Amino acid sequence: MENKTEVGQEKDQISLLMPYQMGRFQLSHRIVLAPLTRQRSYNYVAQPHAVLYYSQRATKGGFLLSEACGVSDTAQGYPDTPGIWTKEQVEAWKPIVDAVHAKGAVFFCQIWHGGRVSNTEFQPNGQAPISCTDKGLAPQVRAAGVDVVRFTSPRRLRTNEIPQVVNDFKLAARNAIEAGFDGVEIHGAHGYLIDQFFKDQVNDRIDQYGGSLENRCRFALEITEAITTEIGAYRVGMRLSPFANYMECGDSNPKALGLYMAEALNKYELLYCHMVEPRMRTLVEKSDCQHSLVPIRKAFKGTFIVAGGYDREDGNKAVAENRADLVAYGRHFLANPDLPKRFEINAPLNKYNRETFYLSDPVVGYTDYPFLEEIS
Ligand SMILES: Cc1cc2nc3c(=O)[nH]c(=O)nc-3n(C[C@H](O)[C@H](O)[C@H](O)COP(=O)(O)O)c2cc1C
């Protein structure tokens, strides 16, 4: 009996550690580094200390996503998040990408625009942030619970300004490739600009970018089209969180939104779709939930990545039951640079410390989480 259980457990372990062919990328396991903003990129420029941080988490054939990188000078909304719109920012990413590649990992750049999740302090000439709406956001406590963020009511983009923002995403994707990244992930989740267009709680436009589901998805799909034309769909993925209502950005029919986007992305032959689990009400808050991503997983033809509240056991289960191809880990990977190794041998995990998530220190809470060997 005991033996049987052991064999069963071994089989479970294997699913998360099985190789996977993601389009042209040969991955040696299914454990993805989720995009994690760390606010240590002073003046919006990635810093040399990120070389160690990312290479600590890189494995041969592993898949890493960068923290969200701003696509333009109107994209930012937090202190010291990296950008990817200037030459200096692109150059700064190069040694970081090289170090990850030296370890044999695949590295995509998450490209992002915060939209109304910003305030005048982060905007050029102290102007209002841009969005699909002019509805503002109430002040919020950040995920780490350590600081309150205040937002300025946004300025609603005019219809004829939208192509410029689409173009910013396209240029950012081109810049990411120039920096050496293997591809880009379009950040369409968590209440930021693209999600603001998606969700009917926020989008109150009366032009072709608002109203119907088709109209609310138009902005994301124009970005997808521009980027896939520019760099090729084989190295483009998109992250979505239809079920989340983070940043006052919820939708009355998230399942329809998720399905519509999965099917629309099929038309562009996007490499992957990265979905945040319905159980994630906010960025990091897990709750009981009846909804499932399975219908969306079935509808999408490319690689399906899931994220949100996963541990070793249910990540294994998701892959074993074919509910996902890959599983992205956020907080556990943040605190365990050797997470794939630990999952392999079922070692205990370091606990993450929320208070240092967004600390600007180049070491503390960043590159000082111990590896297994250091503990023993
Ligand atoms: C410190 C921190 C920073 C994050 N930054 C980003 C980000 O830049 N882009 C993004 O899409 N999600 C971001 N997230 C969400 C994570 O990618 C992930 O979806 C979330 O942590 C839930 O997964 P987990 O339970 O494995 O941590 C962040 C989460 C944390 C804790």
The ligand as an ORCA input file, in Angstrom:
! r2SCAN-3c Opt
* xyz 0 1
  C       5.629     41.386     -5.538
  C       4.683     41.069     -6.666
  C       4.818     41.729     -7.872
  C       4.003     41.415     -8.969
  N       4.204     42.025    -10.169
  C       3.505     41.639    -11.250
  C       3.822     42.139    -12.538
  O       4.745     42.944    -12.733
  N       3.079     41.704    -13.584
  C       2.051     40.806    -13.422
  O       1.414     40.427    -14.413
  N       1.758     40.279    -12.220
  C       2.479     40.662    -11.148
  N       2.220     40.072     -9.930
  C       1.278     38.932     -9.850
  C       2.064     37.615     -9.965
  O       2.631     37.460    -11.240
  C       1.149     36.405     -9.662
  O       0.109     36.350    -10.597
  C       0.583     36.483     -8.249
  O       1.623     36.678     -7.309
  C      -0.172     35.213     -7.878
  O       0.663     34.079     -8.014
  P       1.366     33.380     -6.727
  O       0.223     32.905     -5.858
  O       2.156     32.238     -7.330
  O       2.196     34.397     -6.054
  C       2.996     40.418     -8.822
  C       2.836     39.784     -7.572
  C       3.667     40.087     -6.522
  C       3.506     39.340     -5.219
*
